[in-house]
């Protein structure tokens, strides 16, 4: 059960229960919808981007604990960052959950997001953890919708 | 609470009730393994059932000793392969009580069965303004092909609604039927909820309007007897891999007179009498619908799976499965915060449930860590999920090799989920 407690850490369960920035953002000037047709997870990311800065970030949607907690913690992690910085964290996050970045040995900007490192032991759950990030990427690049299966 | 559980455990069906499950389990090599350090508890039978040694050996025998193409060689191996393949068809005929082997078309599963009927019958006989009736319980495989047909032909798709228990509203069905009804396609058992559909009534009523009826028997076939003549259905389809045969096997039955006047499904070798650049004359049934080299080993395996079911006794297996489902239903109902989705009076094989505050995928992952395989998701039945306002459910589905101890393990694992999340 150790892998399991690695996956469902208290912080993740807390964000699942009480997601942060979980609302529609009235001041948003970018948004995108992310969808995982295999499991039905669906979320919307709202961004207020000014002069290349992510002034505000929020999300709405439904999904499993991993996808919800990941979205919640992502909004906290990228708020105030530049587009480039956000994309860099996405890249590091993606590499971490697919086992291509050792967050303990290699320098990175992940901070508290390393709590999702356990996802790498559950390959079928990688899409849950990255859905919000793919959707953020889509919003930053003006794609209205993304699907994990395209 | 503890007293209830004890009482429930005391009503557990026992092997002495006429079913030696431990002996049956020895027939299924896949069950002898551990997953994540725990003995595998396989409760995803509605997605695909496991294959007994007898079927594995029959498929291996074809590959080792008979492998060749059917219906075309004059040589020894081809004749043996053809005999085995057609022998499997003969077994299917008896399995479903068809009038004739030519009414039993081999397909790679129920999905292909529905598509064959949609292309062969639907595209020929259904036109603008016609109506096709399906039900709210359908798997995507019995929705999407008909939608495609409606879009192409300008026909209209009508849906029999269901109540909160997951039972079709038969009065509403009667109201949907009219002179424009040109086809009815319904499931025999819901894959997401387990509800049994009163298909006999569906068929009888449709026939009053002259509409042929297709029954999707994918979830019925593993559990109960099929008699296509008694039902008087026009088409019946099921998958081999849900009745203990390999993937790639399956059957669509059709009444001979309908199959005769239908268009072929795919064109190619084996489905013709003669070909010139000007005209092709199609083969007689059933070959008309079996273009190209089929999944020979799998279909021979389906024949062996039917033999296996006959040997172990289908009625006894069904009675035991019924006990398993009742036991699981009672035990899950006793858990606080757990809700059973689909409470039809008549159910087969499937138990869908949700846990308050926990997404089914998290249930699936935590159960898997304890060696328990269930399906978590929309079960390829998104309209059913929508009807219950759910994104997904967790689904345990049973076969005659499952045990009450496995159900106890499922209950313990669900309690573990609640412990992690609540």
Interface residues (C-beta under 8 A of the other chain):
Chain A: X1 X3 X4 X7 X8 X13 X17 X38 X39 X40 X41 X42 X62 X63 X64 X65 X66 X68 X122 X124 X125 X128
Chain B: X357 X358 X359 X360 X361 X362 X365 X366 X369 X376 X377 X378 X382 X385 X391 X392 X420 X421
